[in-house]
Amino acid sequence: MKKTILFILIIWSTCTTSMAQEGFRIIGKLGGSLEGPLYLISRGAEGAGKLGETMMTNGNFEFTGKVPEPTIAYIVTDKQQPIATLMLENREFTLTAGTDGIVVEGGEEQKMLNEFEALNKTLVREKFRVEQEAKAAYAQQNQMKLQNLSQQFEKTVRDIQTQQLELLRKYGESPVAAYVMASAMGQMNFEQLTENYNLLGEKAKASFFGKVISVQLALYKQVSVGSIAPDFKAATLNDDTLSLHAIKAKVKLIDFWASWCEPCRQEIPHLRKIYQKYREKGLEIVGFSLDNKKQEWAKAMKDEKMSWKNLSDLRGQASGIAALYCIKSIPHTLLLDENNQIIAKDLRGKNLQKKIEELLGGK
């Protein structure tokens, strides 16, 4: 009889475990008097989608549902304020209030994500501390203190980056690693992103965020040194349309700039001298403005005496052409040969002039 009862209990335990794994359950116990609607938002191959909504009462809430595979999900308020990030799986999660923010407990993937999140929190805290101390030091005109704070923060950033790389190596097979990398890839150049991507295992590379990184690498590759610069068409101030490849020259310099960009404006006088000196030898400059107002673009060109070709789609920093060229900051320059192959990027001042001299010959 006892064996029969034990057998029934084992079956019941197996059934309840199986049922629990059929979907997810997220239980929030944040305490206090927090109230209001909450939304569970996923991000994956289908784009952003709502997985559920609920009401929070006295800091308590619950979500239930099912996901076809582990996916990144965010709990947000009706004002889009983030509550927590989860690597959501079909299992139970609990959210509680901790001394350092909200604590999320779930599966092994969530534990990995929590380790990365802890590093981010450390960096945010250190950034806040340095900013506060820097304000006081600036008010006191304490240059030595400001320099020390800057060095301290740079060291913290390096240490955090080292720890992040260690975690990427440790968890390279997990989609969590791909998510973390994709979240930070906007701050990486082609070489850095390639190096990090090579740390991922096949499972991570095959995940949604792994594929996102792969797409970004392909975009970087087409504007890397040695590649043929992507062609594009855009309008001049006179509303004529020009394409990059249709402009013929022995050497072409593409200069991404804007009227509101002070470093760009500071560089223009030097470009003007280079253009005057090498135009007859085969140099052509193609400016591309990230302005969104034509009159401001026109005024800057007039003020700076820019006589070379200038184009814009007047979409500002939302420019599709800027996105095509993976522009993260301006001024940004690319030096092309007569076949539109990219020879160099982001050369300035004497280094730019020296390279043009090499390509065109003579001084």
C-alpha beads as a LAMMPS data file, in Angstrom:
LAMMPS data file: protein, C-alpha beads

363 atoms
362 bonds

1 atom types
1 bond types

-500.0 500.0 xlo xhi
-500.0 500.0 ylo yhi
-500.0 500.0 zlo zhi

Masses

1 110.0

Atoms # bond

1 1 1 0.000 0.000 0.000
2 1 1 2.781 2.404 0.882
3 1 1 4.488 1.711 -2.435
4 1 1 1.239 2.493 -4.278
5 1 1 0.843 5.810 -2.445
6 1 1 4.486 6.712 -3.153
7 1 1 4.009 5.867 -6.835
8 1 1 0.926 8.113 -6.977
9 1 1 2.861 10.959 -5.299
10 1 1 5.696 10.602 -7.813
11 1 1 3.226 10.755 -10.700
12 1 1 1.533 13.809 -9.167
13 1 1 4.902 15.529 -8.671
14 1 1 5.868 14.800 -12.285
15 1 1 2.556 16.130 -13.575
16 1 1 2.713 19.347 -11.581
17 1 1 6.315 19.974 -12.698
18 1 1 5.308 19.407 -16.302
19 1 1 2.380 21.793 -15.936
20 1 1 4.628 24.449 -14.421
21 1 1 6.965 24.211 -17.403
22 1 1 4.145 24.678 -19.910
23 1 1 4.191 28.420 -19.265
24 1 1 5.765 31.185 -17.230
25 1 1 4.602 32.798 -14.022
26 1 1 6.095 36.062 -12.808
27 1 1 5.317 37.015 -9.224
28 1 1 6.149 40.509 -8.007
29 1 1 6.384 41.329 -4.322
30 1 1 7.918 44.792 -4.262
31 1 1 6.163 45.999 -1.131
32 1 1 5.215 49.567 -0.328
33 1 1 2.258 51.341 -1.864
34 1 1 3.166 51.007 -5.547
35 1 1 0.061 50.971 -7.734
36 1 1 -0.859 51.024 -11.407
37 1 1 -0.825 49.084 -14.641
38 1 1 2.217 47.083 -15.720
39 1 1 3.078 45.617 -19.122
40 1 1 5.258 42.685 -20.097
41 1 1 6.984 43.475 -23.379
42 1 1 9.096 41.056 -25.399
43 1 1 11.721 41.789 -28.003
44 1 1 12.509 39.201 -30.637
45 1 1 12.235 38.191 -34.271
46 1 1 8.657 39.488 -34.441
47 1 1 9.750 42.864 -33.106
48 1 1 8.482 44.313 -29.839
49 1 1 5.283 42.698 -28.640
50 1 1 3.086 42.751 -25.561
51 1 1 3.060 39.431 -23.704
52 1 1 0.691 40.563 -21.010
53 1 1 -0.611 43.299 -18.759
54 1 1 -1.662 43.396 -15.136
55 1 1 -2.340 45.749 -12.248
56 1 1 0.112 46.301 -9.421
57 1 1 -1.492 46.693 -6.016
58 1 1 0.590 47.547 -2.949
59 1 1 3.666 46.466 -4.898
60 1 1 2.215 43.049 -5.757
61 1 1 1.547 41.772 -9.271
62 1 1 1.527 38.643 -11.376
63 1 1 1.995 37.762 -15.049
64 1 1 1.314 34.379 -16.628
65 1 1 1.711 33.190 -20.194
66 1 1 3.855 31.110 -22.490
67 1 1 6.832 31.743 -24.770
68 1 1 8.026 29.427 -27.572
69 1 1 11.672 29.928 -26.594
70 1 1 13.748 31.940 -24.091
71 1 1 13.343 35.610 -24.922
72 1 1 14.264 38.960 -23.469
73 1 1 11.279 40.651 -21.838
74 1 1 10.808 43.937 -20.011
75 1 1 8.325 44.859 -17.311
76 1 1 7.376 48.511 -17.704
77 1 1 4.809 50.931 -16.308
78 1 1 2.153 52.666 -18.387
79 1 1 4.630 55.574 -18.641
80 1 1 7.298 53.251 -20.093
81 1 1 9.374 53.362 -16.917
82 1 1 11.418 50.133 -16.687
83 1 1 10.830 47.848 -13.708
84 1 1 12.945 44.812 -14.631
85 1 1 14.567 42.894 -17.486
86 1 1 14.091 39.133 -17.710
87 1 1 15.464 36.325 -19.811
88 1 1 11.969 34.892 -19.925
89 1 1 11.493 31.130 -19.976
90 1 1 8.516 28.918 -19.229
91 1 1 9.117 28.737 -15.500
92 1 1 8.452 30.730 -12.350
93 1 1 10.122 34.081 -11.663
94 1 1 9.992 36.197 -8.528
95 1 1 10.719 39.901 -8.206
96 1 1 11.455 41.414 -4.809
97 1 1 12.807 44.748 -3.601
98 1 1 16.468 44.645 -2.612
99 1 1 18.915 47.181 -1.242
100 1 1 20.390 47.661 -4.722
101 1 1 17.177 47.662 -6.728
102 1 1 14.780 44.941 -7.783
103 1 1 16.024 41.369 -7.430
104 1 1 14.916 38.957 -10.159
105 1 1 15.098 35.217 -9.487
106 1 1 14.429 32.660 -12.211
107 1 1 16.381 30.120 -14.236
108 1 1 20.049 29.760 -15.064
109 1 1 19.776 32.209 -17.958
110 1 1 18.380 34.829 -15.573
111 1 1 21.301 34.289 -13.193
112 1 1 23.665 35.040 -16.076
113 1 1 21.753 38.179 -16.987
114 1 1 21.821 39.289 -13.335
115 1 1 25.620 39.113 -13.340
116 1 1 25.812 41.459 -16.325
117 1 1 23.171 43.734 -14.774
118 1 1 25.201 43.941 -11.564
119 1 1 28.186 45.266 -13.517
120 1 1 25.978 47.890 -15.168
121 1 1 24.631 48.996 -11.775
122 1 1 28.190 49.347 -10.481
123 1 1 29.079 51.545 -13.444
124 1 1 25.953 53.694 -13.037
125 1 1 26.655 54.212 -9.330
126 1 1 30.267 55.151 -10.006
127 1 1 29.238 57.543 -12.780
128 1 1 26.776 59.269 -10.447
129 1 1 29.389 59.547 -7.686
130 1 1 32.009 61.005 -10.010
131 1 1 29.540 63.495 -11.487
132 1 1 28.553 64.748 -8.032
133 1 1 32.142 65.107 -6.857
134 1 1 33.116 66.732 -10.151
135 1 1 30.452 69.410 -9.705
136 1 1 31.887 70.300 -6.304
137 1 1 35.461 70.252 -7.618
138 1 1 34.482 72.452 -10.567
139 1 1 32.847 74.967 -8.224
140 1 1 36.072 75.067 -6.213
141 1 1 38.211 75.292 -9.389
142 1 1 40.078 72.210 -8.152
143 1 1 41.685 71.023 -11.374
144 1 1 43.729 68.300 -9.692
145 1 1 40.584 66.797 -8.165
146 1 1 38.821 66.902 -11.552
147 1 1 41.748 65.142 -13.205
148 1 1 41.841 62.470 -10.485
149 1 1 38.097 61.870 -10.813
150 1 1 38.437 61.487 -14.563
151 1 1 41.258 58.963 -14.136
152 1 1 39.259 57.068 -11.501
153 1 1 36.239 56.768 -13.760
154 1 1 38.335 55.700 -16.748
155 1 1 39.848 52.951 -14.593
156 1 1 36.386 51.847 -13.458
157 1 1 35.205 51.667 -17.068
158 1 1 38.250 49.583 -18.042
159 1 1 37.707 47.247 -15.083
160 1 1 34.012 46.815 -15.914
161 1 1 34.829 46.128 -19.557
162 1 1 37.371 43.489 -18.511
163 1 1 34.799 41.816 -16.267
164 1 1 32.197 41.943 -19.034
165 1 1 34.598 40.210 -21.411
166 1 1 35.228 37.530 -18.809
167 1 1 31.479 36.924 -18.506
168 1 1 31.106 36.844 -22.293
169 1 1 33.773 34.148 -22.463
170 1 1 32.162 32.254 -19.586
171 1 1 28.622 32.426 -20.981
172 1 1 29.396 32.578 -24.684
173 1 1 26.985 29.750 -25.500
174 1 1 24.017 31.570 -23.963
175 1 1 21.600 33.917 -25.778
176 1 1 22.123 36.190 -22.760
177 1 1 25.649 36.926 -23.988
178 1 1 24.296 37.818 -27.432
179 1 1 21.687 40.138 -25.872
180 1 1 24.262 41.944 -23.739
181 1 1 26.594 42.317 -26.707
182 1 1 23.836 43.586 -29.004
183 1 1 22.795 46.139 -26.374
184 1 1 26.316 47.591 -26.313
185 1 1 27.323 47.222 -29.966
186 1 1 26.434 50.830 -30.781
187 1 1 29.554 51.820 -28.849
188 1 1 31.832 49.395 -30.711
189 1 1 33.630 49.734 -34.008
190 1 1 33.935 46.936 -36.568
191 1 1 37.087 45.452 -35.059
192 1 1 35.784 45.478 -31.474
193 1 1 32.423 43.986 -32.409
194 1 1 34.079 41.274 -34.520
195 1 1 36.359 40.325 -31.640
196 1 1 33.436 40.119 -29.216
197 1 1 31.204 38.261 -31.674
198 1 1 33.859 35.561 -32.024
199 1 1 33.422 34.835 -28.307
200 1 1 29.853 33.632 -28.909
201 1 1 28.988 29.982 -29.368
202 1 1 26.729 28.676 -32.129
203 1 1 23.604 28.722 -29.941
204 1 1 24.148 32.376 -29.069
205 1 1 24.928 33.299 -32.686
206 1 1 21.719 31.578 -33.825
207 1 1 19.588 33.510 -31.314
208 1 1 17.650 36.639 -32.298
209 1 1 20.258 38.981 -30.833
210 1 1 23.072 36.938 -32.339
211 1 1 21.501 37.529 -35.745
212 1 1 21.135 41.243 -34.958
213 1 1 24.880 41.426 -34.302
214 1 1 25.578 39.542 -37.528
215 1 1 23.537 42.078 -39.509
216 1 1 25.408 44.959 -37.859
217 1 1 28.747 43.346 -38.692
218 1 1 27.683 43.071 -42.335
219 1 1 26.829 46.789 -42.323
220 1 1 30.184 47.614 -40.758
221 1 1 31.962 45.427 -43.282
222 1 1 30.581 47.292 -46.291
223 1 1 31.999 50.580 -44.999
224 1 1 35.298 49.200 -43.702
225 1 1 38.679 49.997 -45.251
226 1 1 39.131 47.924 -48.411
227 1 1 35.422 47.749 -49.252
228 1 1 33.655 49.608 -52.054
229 1 1 31.778 52.527 -50.542
230 1 1 28.000 52.023 -50.895
231 1 1 26.501 54.269 -53.528
232 1 1 23.791 56.735 -52.555
233 1 1 21.786 59.554 -54.074
234 1 1 20.909 62.813 -52.376
235 1 1 19.954 66.391 -53.188
236 1 1 22.132 69.467 -53.502
237 1 1 21.106 72.909 -52.261
238 1 1 19.717 73.540 -55.757
239 1 1 17.565 70.392 -55.482
240 1 1 19.603 68.563 -58.109
241 1 1 20.200 64.881 -57.378
242 1 1 23.706 63.464 -57.375
243 1 1 24.967 59.953 -56.731
244 1 1 28.276 59.292 -55.034
245 1 1 29.596 56.898 -57.675
246 1 1 28.657 59.262 -60.504
247 1 1 31.108 61.839 -59.151
248 1 1 34.438 61.124 -60.863
249 1 1 37.776 61.881 -59.242
250 1 1 41.153 60.277 -58.594
251 1 1 40.520 60.700 -54.875
252 1 1 37.197 61.417 -53.164
253 1 1 36.752 62.588 -49.610
254 1 1 33.292 62.061 -48.093
255 1 1 32.758 64.406 -45.160
256 1 1 29.739 63.838 -42.899
257 1 1 29.090 67.078 -41.027
258 1 1 26.354 69.459 -39.797
259 1 1 25.954 73.172 -39.238
260 1 1 25.400 72.605 -35.488
261 1 1 28.555 70.475 -35.095
262 1 1 31.330 72.674 -33.704
263 1 1 34.178 70.181 -34.322
264 1 1 32.946 69.897 -37.933
265 1 1 33.036 73.651 -38.388
266 1 1 36.533 73.808 -36.903
267 1 1 37.757 71.252 -39.450
268 1 1 36.233 72.959 -42.509
269 1 1 38.917 75.687 -42.951
270 1 1 41.529 72.939 -43.204
271 1 1 39.395 71.086 -45.766
272 1 1 39.093 74.302 -47.714
273 1 1 42.890 74.628 -47.956
274 1 1 43.262 70.988 -48.992
275 1 1 40.577 71.374 -51.663
276 1 1 42.183 74.497 -53.089
277 1 1 45.573 72.775 -53.225
278 1 1 44.587 69.389 -54.654
279 1 1 41.414 69.943 -56.649
280 1 1 43.306 70.396 -59.909
281 1 1 45.263 67.207 -59.199
282 1 1 42.116 65.097 -58.939
283 1 1 40.657 65.564 -55.473
284 1 1 36.910 65.935 -54.991
285 1 1 35.217 66.509 -51.655
286 1 1 31.631 65.366 -51.164
287 1 1 30.061 66.867 -48.082
288 1 1 26.983 65.234 -46.577
289 1 1 25.082 67.386 -44.114
290 1 1 23.159 65.932 -41.174
291 1 1 21.066 69.068 -40.921
292 1 1 17.292 68.857 -41.113
293 1 1 16.680 72.502 -42.006
294 1 1 17.771 73.634 -45.442
295 1 1 18.308 77.266 -44.448
296 1 1 20.758 76.307 -41.676
297 1 1 22.629 74.014 -44.053
298 1 1 22.796 76.780 -46.680
299 1 1 23.948 79.407 -44.196
300 1 1 26.761 77.217 -42.888
301 1 1 27.959 76.492 -46.420
302 1 1 28.006 80.199 -47.220
303 1 1 29.708 81.187 -43.954
304 1 1 32.370 78.512 -44.360
305 1 1 32.906 79.249 -48.088
306 1 1 32.371 75.599 -48.993
307 1 1 32.814 75.382 -52.753
308 1 1 32.807 71.602 -53.045
309 1 1 29.823 69.370 -53.678
310 1 1 27.412 69.104 -50.778
311 1 1 24.445 66.778 -50.385
312 1 1 21.775 66.071 -47.797
313 1 1 18.508 64.217 -47.315
314 1 1 17.567 66.793 -44.612
315 1 1 16.654 64.060 -42.162
316 1 1 19.258 65.070 -39.621
317 1 1 20.572 62.306 -37.408
318 1 1 17.762 60.045 -38.661
319 1 1 19.345 60.057 -42.129
320 1 1 19.179 56.705 -43.871
321 1 1 22.467 57.465 -45.607
322 1 1 24.158 58.152 -42.269
323 1 1 22.775 54.805 -41.055
324 1 1 24.072 53.108 -44.201
325 1 1 27.545 54.387 -43.327
326 1 1 27.165 53.466 -39.630
327 1 1 27.789 57.058 -38.532
328 1 1 28.088 57.299 -34.752
329 1 1 29.624 60.758 -34.476
330 1 1 30.659 63.643 -36.699
331 1 1 32.818 64.844 -38.283
332 1 1 33.286 61.499 -39.992
333 1 1 35.343 61.179 -43.161
334 1 1 36.090 58.455 -45.678
335 1 1 38.822 58.642 -48.294
336 1 1 38.057 56.806 -51.554
337 1 1 40.129 55.982 -54.605
338 1 1 38.935 56.411 -58.191
339 1 1 37.124 53.060 -58.002
340 1 1 35.258 54.112 -54.847
341 1 1 37.246 51.753 -52.679
342 1 1 37.621 52.986 -49.108
343 1 1 41.289 53.746 -48.426
344 1 1 41.119 55.376 -44.996
345 1 1 38.648 56.692 -42.456
346 1 1 38.544 59.613 -40.032
347 1 1 41.840 61.202 -40.964
348 1 1 42.259 64.778 -39.757
349 1 1 44.610 67.698 -40.259
350 1 1 48.137 66.859 -41.340
351 1 1 47.425 63.123 -41.477
352 1 1 44.657 63.718 -44.013
353 1 1 46.796 66.017 -46.140
354 1 1 49.723 63.584 -46.048
355 1 1 47.532 60.709 -47.251
356 1 1 46.096 62.783 -50.092
357 1 1 49.607 63.791 -51.127
358 1 1 50.602 60.131 -51.245
359 1 1 47.599 59.247 -53.412
360 1 1 47.870 62.155 -55.825
361 1 1 51.646 62.494 -55.828
362 1 1 53.719 65.600 -55.182
363 1 1 53.217 68.434 -52.733

Bonds

1 1 1 2
2 1 2 3
3 1 3 4
4 1 4 5
5 1 5 6
6 1 6 7
7 1 7 8
8 1 8 9
9 1 9 10
10 1 10 11
11 1 11 12
12 1 12 13
13 1 13 14
14 1 14 15
15 1 15 16
16 1 16 17
17 1 17 18
18 1 18 19
19 1 19 20
20 1 20 21
21 1 21 22
22 1 22 23
23 1 23 24
24 1 24 25
25 1 25 26
26 1 26 27
27 1 27 28
28 1 28 29
29 1 29 30
30 1 30 31
31 1 31 32
32 1 32 33
33 1 33 34
34 1 34 35
35 1 35 36
36 1 36 37
37 1 37 38
38 1 38 39
39 1 39 40
40 1 40 41
41 1 41 42
42 1 42 43
43 1 43 44
44 1 44 45
45 1 45 46
46 1 46 47
47 1 47 48
48 1 48 49
49 1 49 50
50 1 50 51
51 1 51 52
52 1 52 53
53 1 53 54
54 1 54 55
55 1 55 56
56 1 56 57
57 1 57 58
58 1 58 59
59 1 59 60
60 1 60 61
61 1 61 62
62 1 62 63
63 1 63 64
64 1 64 65
65 1 65 66
66 1 66 67
67 1 67 68
68 1 68 69
69 1 69 70
70 1 70 71
71 1 71 72
72 1 72 73
73 1 73 74
74 1 74 75
75 1 75 76
76 1 76 77
77 1 77 78
78 1 78 79
79 1 79 80
80 1 80 81
81 1 81 82
82 1 82 83
83 1 83 84
84 1 84 85
85 1 85 86
86 1 86 87
87 1 87 88
88 1 88 89
89 1 89 90
90 1 90 91
91 1 91 92
92 1 92 93
93 1 93 94
94 1 94 95
95 1 95 96
96 1 96 97
97 1 97 98
98 1 98 99
99 1 99 100
100 1 100 101
101 1 101 102
102 1 102 103
103 1 103 104
104 1 104 105
105 1 105 106
106 1 106 107
107 1 107 108
108 1 108 109
109 1 109 110
110 1 110 111
111 1 111 112
112 1 112 113
113 1 113 114
114 1 114 115
115 1 115 116
116 1 116 117
117 1 117 118
118 1 118 119
119 1 119 120
120 1 120 121
121 1 121 122
122 1 122 123
123 1 123 124
124 1 124 125
125 1 125 126
126 1 126 127
127 1 127 128
128 1 128 129
129 1 129 130
130 1 130 131
131 1 131 132
132 1 132 133
133 1 133 134
134 1 134 135
135 1 135 136
136 1 136 137
137 1 137 138
138 1 138 139
139 1 139 140
140 1 140 141
141 1 141 142
142 1 142 143
143 1 143 144
144 1 144 145
145 1 145 146
146 1 146 147
147 1 147 148
148 1 148 149
149 1 149 150
150 1 150 151
151 1 151 152
152 1 152 153
153 1 153 154
154 1 154 155
155 1 155 156
156 1 156 157
157 1 157 158
158 1 158 159
159 1 159 160
160 1 160 161
161 1 161 162
162 1 162 163
163 1 163 164
164 1 164 165
165 1 165 166
166 1 166 167
167 1 167 168
168 1 168 169
169 1 169 170
170 1 170 171
171 1 171 172
172 1 172 173
173 1 173 174
174 1 174 175
175 1 175 176
176 1 176 177
177 1 177 178
178 1 178 179
179 1 179 180
180 1 180 181
181 1 181 182
182 1 182 183
183 1 183 184
184 1 184 185
185 1 185 186
186 1 186 187
187 1 187 188
188 1 188 189
189 1 189 190
190 1 190 191
191 1 191 192
192 1 192 193
193 1 193 194
194 1 194 195
195 1 195 196
196 1 196 197
197 1 197 198
198 1 198 199
199 1 199 200
200 1 200 201
201 1 201 202
202 1 202 203
203 1 203 204
204 1 204 205
205 1 205 206
206 1 206 207
207 1 207 208
208 1 208 209
209 1 209 210
210 1 210 211
211 1 211 212
212 1 212 213
213 1 213 214
214 1 214 215
215 1 215 216
216 1 216 217
217 1 217 218
218 1 218 219
219 1 219 220
220 1 220 221
221 1 221 222
222 1 222 223
223 1 223 224
224 1 224 225
225 1 225 226
226 1 226 227
227 1 227 228
228 1 228 229
229 1 229 230
230 1 230 231
231 1 231 232
232 1 232 233
233 1 233 234
234 1 234 235
235 1 235 236
236 1 236 237
237 1 237 238
238 1 238 239
239 1 239 240
240 1 240 241
241 1 241 242
242 1 242 243
243 1 243 244
244 1 244 245
245 1 245 246
246 1 246 247
247 1 247 248
248 1 248 249
249 1 249 250
250 1 250 251
251 1 251 252
252 1 252 253
253 1 253 254
254 1 254 255
255 1 255 256
256 1 256 257
257 1 257 258
258 1 258 259
259 1 259 260
260 1 260 261
261 1 261 262
262 1 262 263
263 1 263 264
264 1 264 265
265 1 265 266
266 1 266 267
267 1 267 268
268 1 268 269
269 1 269 270
270 1 270 271
271 1 271 272
272 1 272 273
273 1 273 274
274 1 274 275
275 1 275 276
276 1 276 277
277 1 277 278
278 1 278 279
279 1 279 280
280 1 280 281
281 1 281 282
282 1 282 283
283 1 283 284
284 1 284 285
285 1 285 286
286 1 286 287
287 1 287 288
288 1 288 289
289 1 289 290
290 1 290 291
291 1 291 292
292 1 292 293
293 1 293 294
294 1 294 295
295 1 295 296
296 1 296 297
297 1 297 298
298 1 298 299
299 1 299 300
300 1 300 301
301 1 301 302
302 1 302 303
303 1 303 304
304 1 304 305
305 1 305 306
306 1 306 307
307 1 307 308
308 1 308 309
309 1 309 310
310 1 310 311
311 1 311 312
312 1 312 313
313 1 313 314
314 1 314 315
315 1 315 316
316 1 316 317
317 1 317 318
318 1 318 319
319 1 319 320
320 1 320 321
321 1 321 322
322 1 322 323
323 1 323 324
324 1 324 325
325 1 325 326
326 1 326 327
327 1 327 328
328 1 328 329
329 1 329 330
330 1 330 331
331 1 331 332
332 1 332 333
333 1 333 334
334 1 334 335
335 1 335 336
336 1 336 337
337 1 337 338
338 1 338 339
339 1 339 340
340 1 340 341
341 1 341 342
342 1 342 343
343 1 343 344
344 1 344 345
345 1 345 346
346 1 346 347
347 1 347 348
348 1 348 349
349 1 349 350
350 1 350 351
351 1 351 352
352 1 352 353
353 1 353 354
354 1 354 355
355 1 355 356
356 1 356 357
357 1 357 358
358 1 358 359
359 1 359 360
360 1 360 361
361 1 361 362
362 1 362 363
